[in-house]
Every structure is written in structure tokens, then in C-alpha cells.
């Protein structure tokens, strides 16, 4: 969310930072009434009305403002926890100088993951003037309302008689520490969903400490362990990206030895289950670029003997090594590898088709056109008579 860094805003930000809190402002007051809508439900005692007025001269700030009669509410939920603070302000004017107010619609997240609305809480009520009048109030999220926790809110600007409003501003100050298990657990879940595994892990760890029952403690511990694994995998993937970046620089400079040293580091990432074959495939490629074919094939042998290597990694490796043999013009060796793919248990139809097609290509490269033609014709005939022909393999 973009923030207005006025001098006052900077001072407030650093004050809250020193207090160990997190401060968020949403939605943007300059874009008002973007992010707000008229609530069509509620009392029928008066006719609801909402209109946007495009008039920079009359607006408090910016190019437009709004007229409301009813409840103007935020589009999006603001997720809160016990002891969070909301500071809400806006500007209003009304020739009749009637009351305007701010309320929050409070919601609880039940065990089924649905939001229920336990209450509407008034933040401030104040009379307007004929000129723009600032209306401001704040509320601290209580432990419970009507015996229900508040997990999310929407803010409502209210006029029952009609008023002009502008420059609505909401500041959300998060509590520096969780007060209950539910708040910590829900926050952890949202952060996990957003991919913020580091903060999700912290929140789940706090949830373990705040658990009221053994069941809650077990649930939070399980989730904390899962998130910790995801965090390590995420860090591992980031580390791999850094390695590739450095290795690419070395490859561009022709420094294959240093590139391989970088790839070797990938093997150490136990959190990434494909780290060893990934490292070896890139080491093999570096030898190929260097035209050191003996070490290229030696590295492929290491790949194929890697414990737990999946069949698809194996098939991918056979295709890759066959390409190296073709580069060496050793077509017999390439055909042997293609035959391994064709006869390999678990090979998919497109693996087999590609291996047969590439086998034909090796004969064509050796100018053995009759053998190549026989293979191509057989493949074409099979595809023409197949109930599910593979168009990409038609010749």
C-alpha cells in the first residue's frame, strides 16, 4: 500500500516503530471515495443515497468528494486482533449542521471459516458545519463483543439526514504481541497463504504458547513444523536462484570450473528434494559447453545412479545425453539411449514417440535415408490410424 510520507506521518511512523507496533494506512484518502460503497441493507426509515461529485474547487482535497445518506462502508475487510487500534478521520459538511458518525462493523471468523457479524460499534458522533469539519475518533479492539471475538472489521461513515464527505483516512495500528490463541493462529494462516513463511512461523510459534487446550497446542505445533519446512524450501529455492545467477556470469566468461563450484553448492540443499540431479545436470552442461565429453558422460552416469532418482528425471537425462552423443556424431550411442527410453517401464507415449522420431533423425543425419524413411512412415501410419493422433508428431 502506498503511504503519504508527510513530515507528520514520518514522525508518527517512527514513534510507532519505537513502540514496537505496526502501523498501516488504508485506503488512500486522496482517492476517496474509491474503496468505499453504499451499504444497501439496514434501516428503511430513510431513502439511502450516494453520489460522487466531480468538483475540485469544492472538494476538501483532490478532485472529487461524495454525498451520502446512509452508511458508506469500506469495500475490503480489515483484519484485526485484540488490542489493535483503529484511528479514523474524515471531513464532512452539511448546511443543516446535522450529526455524522463513524461505526465499525465487527466480524468473527467461526470454525467453518465463515464470517459472522456480532455487532456494530460506534467510534465517534459529531455535528457538522457549513464548511468542511474534521471528524475523528479511535477505537481499541476489545477482547470480545457479545461473547464473540472480533477478527475483522469494516469502517462505515454514517449520515441519516445527508452530508457531504471527503478525505476519509483509516490508520490501523497492530498490537505488538498476540493476546490469544485465535488471533495468533488466524494471522499465521493469512501470512502462510500470502507466502510470508517467516512471519507465519513466528505467529504459529506464539499460538503454541497461547493455546488453551492440548488440541490447540497440537494443531499449532503441526502447522509450525509444516511452515518451517516450507520456509526452508523457499530459502533453498532463493539460494538456487542466486547460484544460477553467479554461475551464469562464470559461464559467459568461459570460466567453467568456477561455474561448477557454484553448481556443487546446490547438492548441499537437503531441503530441496531435487537438488542433487539439478546440480549434476548443470555440471554436465558446463562440461558439454567446454567440449569435455568424457566428463560430460561421467556426470550423466552419476545422475543415473543417484539414489531415489525419479523415472522422469531418468528419461530426461537419457534424452540430454543422447543430444551430447549426436553433437559428437556418435549416432550409434545416441540410438542406444533412445532404445532405453522406448523400453523403459513407465515411459509415457510422447517419450516413446520422441525417442523413435529422434532415432529416425540419427539415420537421416548419417544419410541413411531408407532407414530414416521407414521409421518416419511407420510413425505417420500409426498416427493416421490412431484413435487419438498426436498432431505434433505428424511428419
C-alpha positions in Angstrom: 0.0 0.0 0.0 1.4 3.4 -1.0 1.9 5.7 2.0 1.8 9.5 2.2 5.2 10.5 3.8 4.4 13.9 5.2 6.7 15.2 8.0 3.9 14.4 10.5 3.5 10.9 9.0 7.2 10.2 9.3 7.2 11.3 12.9 4.2 9.1 13.7 5.7 6.1 11.9 8.9 6.3 13.9 7.0 6.7 17.1 5.1 3.6 16.4 8.2 1.8 15.4 9.9 2.7 18.7 6.8 1.3 20.5 7.2 -2.0 18.7 3.9 -1.7 16.7 3.0 -1.9 13.1 1.1 0.9 11.5 -0.9 0.7 8.3 -3.0 3.3 6.5 -5.8 2.2 4.1 -7.5 3.0 1.8 -5.8 6.1 0.3 -7.6 9.3 1.4 -6.6 11.1 -1.8 -8.5 8.5 -3.9 -11.7 8.9 -1.8 -14.4 7.6 -2.4 -12.5 4.8 -4.2 -12.5 1.8 -1.9 -15.9 2.7 -0.4 -19.5 1.8 -1.3 -23.0 2.5 0.0 -24.4 -0.3 2.2 -27.8 -1.0 0.6 -29.1 -3.0 3.7 -30.1 -1.8 7.1 -32.9 0.5 8.2 -35.7 1.6 5.8 -36.5 4.7 7.8 -35.0 6.9 5.2 -34.0 6.7 1.5 -30.4 5.9 1.0 -28.3 8.0 -1.4 -24.8 8.1 -2.6 -23.3 10.2 -5.4 -19.8 11.3 -6.4 -19.3 15.0 -7.1 -16.5 15.9 -9.5 -15.6 19.4 -8.3 -12.0 20.2 -7.3 -13.0 23.7 -6.2 -15.5 22.5 -3.6 -13.6 19.3 -2.5 -11.7 19.4 0.7 -8.7 17.9 -1.1 -8.3 16.4 -4.5 -10.7 16.4 -7.5 -13.9 14.9 -6.0 -15.9 14.2 -2.9 -19.2 12.4 -2.1 -22.7 12.9 -0.9 -24.1 10.2 1.4 -27.3 9.4 3.1 -26.9 6.1 4.8 -23.8 4.0 5.5 -20.7 4.4 3.3 -18.5 1.4 4.1 -15.1 0.2 3.1 -15.1 -2.5 0.3 -12.5 -4.7 1.9 -12.2 -6.2 5.4 -9.5 -5.0 7.7 -8.2 -8.0 9.7 -7.7 -7.1 13.4 -6.7 -8.7 16.7 -7.4 -7.9 20.3 -5.8 -4.6 21.4 -5.3 -3.4 17.8 -6.2 0.3 17.4 -8.0 2.0 14.5 -7.8 5.7 14.0 -10.5 7.0 11.6 -10.9 10.5 10.3 -12.8 12.2 7.5 -14.1 15.7 6.6 -17.9 16.5 6.4 -20.1 19.4 5.8 -23.9 19.9 5.9 -25.8 23.2 5.7 -28.2 21.8 8.3 -25.4 21.0 10.7 -26.7 17.5 11.5 -24.9 14.6 13.1 -22.5 12.4 11.2 -20.7 9.4 12.8 -18.3 6.6 12.3 -19.0 3.0 13.1 -17.2 -0.3 12.6 -18.9 -3.5 11.5 -17.3 -6.2 13.6 -16.9 -9.8 12.3 -15.9 -13.0 13.9 -14.4 -15.9 11.9 -16.1 -19.1 13.0 -14.6 -22.6 13.0 -16.1 -23.2 9.5 -14.1 -20.3 8.2 -17.1 -18.0 7.7 -17.5 -14.5 9.0 -20.4 -13.7 11.3 -21.3 -10.1 12.4 -21.7 -9.9 16.2 -22.0 -6.1 16.5 -21.7 -2.6 15.1 -19.6 -0.3 17.3 -19.8 3.5 17.3 -16.4 5.2 17.2 -17.4 8.8 17.1 -20.5 11.1 16.5 -20.2 14.8 15.8 -22.2 17.6 14.3 -21.0 19.0 11.0 -20.7 22.7 9.9 -21.4 24.5 6.8 -17.7 24.3 6.0 -15.5 21.2 6.0 -15.3 19.9 9.5 -12.9 17.2 10.6 -14.5 14.2 12.3 -12.0 12.0 14.1 -12.2 9.1 16.5 -10.3 5.9 17.5 -11.2 2.5 18.9 -9.2 -0.3 20.5 -10.4 -3.7 19.5 -11.9 -5.3 22.7 -11.3 -8.9 23.8 -14.9 -9.8 22.9 -18.2 -8.3 21.9 -21.5 -10.2 22.7 -19.2 -13.0 23.8 -17.6 -13.2 20.4 -14.1 -12.2 19.3 -13.5 -9.6 16.6 -11.3 -10.9 13.8 -12.1 -8.4 11.0 -13.9 -5.1 10.6 -15.3 -2.7 8.0 -15.5 1.0 8.6 -18.7 2.9 8.0 -19.2 6.7 7.6 -22.8 7.5 8.5 -25.3 10.3 7.9 -29.0 9.7 8.3 -30.0 13.1 7.0 -27.4 13.5 4.2 -24.0 15.1 4.3 -21.0 15.8 2.0 -17.9 13.8 2.9 -14.3 13.7 1.8 -10.7 12.6 2.6 -11.5 9.6 4.7 -8.4 8.2 6.4 -8.0 4.9 8.3 -4.9 4.0 10.3 -4.5 0.5 11.7 -2.0 0.1 14.5 -1.4 -3.6 15.2 -0.7 -4.8 18.8 2.9 -5.7 19.3 2.0 -9.1 20.7 -0.9 -11.5 20.4 -3.3 -11.7 23.3 -5.0 -15.0 22.5 -4.6 -18.2 20.5 -7.2 -17.4 17.9 -5.6 -14.1 16.8 -2.2 -15.6 16.5 -3.4 -18.7 14.6 -5.6 -16.7 12.2 -2.8 -14.2 11.5 -0.4 -17.1 10.9 -2.8 -18.7 8.4 -3.1 -15.4 6.4 0.6 -14.9 6.3 1.2 -18.5 5.2 -1.4 -18.1 2.4 0.5 -14.9 1.3 3.8 -16.8 1.2 5.2 -15.0 4.2 6.5 -18.1 5.8 8.9 -16.4 8.2 6.2 -14.3 9.9 3.8 -17.2 9.7 6.2 -19.4 11.6 6.6 -16.7 14.3 2.8 -16.4 14.7 2.3 -20.2 14.8 5.0 -20.4 17.5 3.2 -17.8 19.5 -0.1 -19.7 19.0 1.5 -22.7 20.6 2.3 -20.7 23.7 -1.2 -19.2 23.8 -3.0 -22.5 23.3 -5.8 -23.2 25.9 -6.1 -26.9 25.2 -3.9 -29.7 24.1 -5.7 -30.0 20.9 -5.0 -26.3 20.0 -1.3 -26.8 21.0 -1.0 -29.9 18.9 -2.6 -28.2 15.9 -0.4 -25.1 16.1 2.7 -27.2 16.6 1.9 -29.3 13.5 1.3 -26.1 11.4 4.5 -24.5 12.7 6.5 -27.6 11.7 4.9 -27.6 8.2 5.6 -23.9 7.7 9.2 -24.3 8.9 9.7 -26.9 6.1 8.1 -24.6 3.5 10.3 -21.7 4.7 13.5 -23.8 4.3 12.4 -24.9 0.9 11.6 -21.3 -0.1 15.1 -20.2 1.2 16.6 -23.1 -0.7 15.0 -22.0 -4.0 16.1 -18.5 -3.4 19.7 -19.8 -2.8 19.5 -21.8 -6.0 18.5 -18.7 -8.0 21.5 -16.9 -6.5 23.7 -19.7 -7.5 22.4 -19.8 -11.1 23.0 -16.0 -11.3 26.6 -16.3 -10.3 27.2 -19.5 -12.4 25.8 -17.8 -15.5 28.3 -15.0 -15.1 31.1 -17.5 -14.9 29.8 -19.4 -18.0 29.6 -16.2 -20.0 33.3 -15.6 -19.2 34.2 -19.2 -20.1 35.2 -19.9 -16.5 33.6 -23.4 -16.4 35.5 -24.5 -13.3 34.1 -21.7 -11.1 30.6 -22.3 -12.6 30.8 -26.0 -11.5 31.9 -24.9 -8.0 28.7 -22.9 -7.8 26.6 -25.9 -9.0 28.2 -28.2 -6.4 26.7 -26.0 -3.7 23.2 -27.0 -4.8 23.9 -30.6 -3.6 24.1 -29.3 0.0 20.5 -28.1 0.0 18.8 -31.0 1.7 15.5 -29.1 1.9 15.2 -29.2 -1.9 14.4 -32.8 -2.9 15.7 -32.4 -6.5 18.9 -30.6 -5.5 21.4 -33.4 -6.5 20.1 -34.1 -10.0 19.6 -30.4 -10.6 23.3 -29.7 -9.7 24.5 -32.7 -11.8 22.5 -31.7 -14.9 24.1 -28.3 -14.9 27.6 -29.6 -14.2 27.1 -31.9 -17.2 26.0 -29.0 -19.3 29.1 -27.0 -18.3 31.3 -29.9 -19.4 29.4 -30.1 -22.7 29.9 -26.3 -23.3 33.6 -26.9 -22.7 33.5 -29.9 -25.1 34.9 -32.1 -22.4 32.7 -35.0 -23.4 34.4 -37.6 -21.2 33.4 -35.8 -18.1 30.0 -35.0 -19.5 29.2 -38.7 -19.8 30.8 -39.4 -16.5 28.5 -36.8 -14.9 25.4 -38.4 -16.6 26.5 -41.7 -15.1 26.4 -40.0 -11.7 22.9 -38.7 -12.4 21.6 -42.2 -13.4 23.0 -43.7 -10.2 21.6 -41.0 -7.9 19.5 -42.7 -5.1 15.8 -42.1 -5.5 16.1 -40.6 -9.0 12.6 -40.4 -10.5 11.8 -42.2 -13.8 11.1 -38.9 -15.5 14.4 -37.4 -14.4 16.0 -40.6 -15.7 14.2 -40.2 -19.1 15.1 -36.5 -19.3 18.7 -37.4 -18.6 18.7 -40.0 -21.4 17.4 -37.5 -23.9 20.0 -35.0 -22.8 22.9 -37.4 -23.0 21.7 -38.6 -26.4 22.0 -35.0 -27.6 25.6 -34.9 -26.5 26.4 -38.1 -28.5 24.7 -36.6 -31.5 26.9 -33.5 -31.1 29.8 -35.9 -31.1 28.3 -37.6 -34.2 28.2 -40.8 -32.3 24.8 -41.8 -33.6 25.0 -45.5 -32.5 25.4 -44.4 -28.8 22.5 -41.9 -29.2 20.3 -44.7 -30.7 21.1 -47.0 -27.8 19.9 -44.3 -25.3 16.7 -43.8 -27.4 16.1 -47.5 -27.2 16.5 -47.4 -23.4 13.7 -44.8 -23.3 11.4 -46.8 -25.6 11.8 -49.9 -23.4 11.8 -48.1 -20.1 9.0 -49.1 -17.8 6.7 -46.1 -17.1 7.8 -44.1 -20.1 4.9 -42.0 -21.5 3.6 -42.2 -25.0 5.2 -38.9 -26.0 8.5 -40.0 -24.6 8.4 -43.1 -26.8 7.3 -41.2 -29.9 10.0 -38.6 -29.5 12.7 -41.4 -29.0 11.5 -43.2 -32.2 11.4 -39.9 -34.1 14.9 -38.9 -33.0 16.2 -42.4 -33.8 15.0 -41.7 -37.4 16.8 -38.3 -37.3 20.1 -40.1 -36.5 19.8 -42.2 -39.6 18.9 -39.1 -41.7 22.0 -37.3 -40.2 24.1 -40.3 -41.5 22.4 -40.1 -44.9 20.9 -43.5 -44.3 17.6 -42.2 -45.8 15.9 -45.6 -46.4 16.1 -46.4 -42.6 15.0 -42.9 -41.7 12.1 -43.0 -44.1 10.9 -46.4 -42.8 10.8 -45.0 -39.3 9.0 -41.8 -40.3 6.5 -43.7 -42.5 5.7 -46.2 -39.7 5.2 -43.3 -37.2 3.0 -41.5 -39.6 0.9 -44.6 -40.4 0.4 -45.2 -36.6 -0.7 -41.7 -36.1 -3.1 -41.7 -39.0 -4.8 -44.9 -37.7 -4.8 -43.9 -34.1 -8.0 -43.0 -32.3 -6.1 -40.2 -30.6 -3.4 -39.0 -33.0 -0.7 -36.7 -31.7 -0.6 -33.9 -34.3 2.8 -32.6 -33.1 4.4 -35.9 -34.3 3.0 -35.9 -37.9 5.8 -35.8 -40.4 
